[in-house]
Amino acid sequence: MDENKAFKMGMKHPAPNIIRLFITQAIADTVEKECAENTSLTFGTKANTIIDEAITKACQEFDKYGIFAGIIKDQEDA
């Protein structure tokens, strides 16, 4: 049996808590970057793009790591 299928626990898509994790990480990264650059925070105008990208990333990592998406990182990510 494919190892990734075992990690998906019968799910076809990431659970809402996995998607929330990625959205929270994306928001935190964006706010931290904008504060570090000392620019005006324009998160409101970027919100849809940031959320869409976070959901896409959550789905991609779910396909790769199953329920451990957002927890397991590739060696190159470290």
C-alpha positions in Angstrom: 0.0 0.0 0.0 1.2 3.5 -0.8 2.5 5.2 2.3 0.8 8.5 1.4 -2.6 6.8 1.3 -2.1 5.5 4.8 -1.4 9.0 6.0 -4.6 10.3 4.4 -6.8 8.2 6.7 -9.3 7.8 3.9 -9.6 11.5 3.3 -9.5 13.0 -0.3 -8.9 16.6 0.8 -7.2 18.3 3.7 -9.4 18.7 6.8 -10.4 22.3 7.7 -7.9 22.3 10.6 -5.0 21.6 8.2 -6.2 24.5 5.9 -6.5 26.8 9.0 -2.9 25.9 9.9 -1.7 27.0 6.5 -3.8 30.2 6.5 -2.5 31.1 9.9 1.1 30.5 8.9 0.6 32.6 5.7 -0.9 35.5 7.6 1.8 35.5 10.3 4.5 35.4 7.6 3.0 38.3 5.7 2.5 40.5 8.7 6.0 39.7 10.0 7.5 40.6 6.6 5.5 43.8 6.2 6.4 44.9 9.8 10.1 44.2 9.2 10.0 46.2 6.0 8.5 49.1 7.9 5.8 49.6 5.3 2.2 50.3 5.9 0.2 47.1 6.5 -1.9 46.4 3.4 -3.0 43.0 4.4 -6.6 43.7 3.6 -5.9 44.1 -0.1 -3.7 41.0 -0.1 -6.0 38.8 2.0 -7.7 36.8 -0.9 -4.4 36.1 -2.6 -2.7 35.0 0.7 -5.6 32.8 1.6 -5.9 31.2 -1.9 -2.1 30.5 -1.9 -2.3 29.0 1.6 -5.2 26.7 0.6 -3.3 25.6 -2.5 -0.2 24.9 -0.4 -2.3 23.0 2.2 -3.7 20.8 -0.6 -0.3 20.2 -2.2 1.3 19.2 1.1 -1.8 17.0 2.0 -1.2 15.1 -1.3 2.4 14.6 -0.2 2.2 14.1 3.6 -1.5 13.3 4.3 -2.7 14.3 7.7 0.8 15.3 8.6 0.7 18.3 6.2 2.2 21.4 7.8 4.1 19.3 10.4 6.5 17.3 8.2 9.0 19.3 6.2 11.4 18.2 3.5 15.1 18.2 4.4 15.6 21.0 1.9 13.0 23.1 3.7 14.9 22.9 7.0 
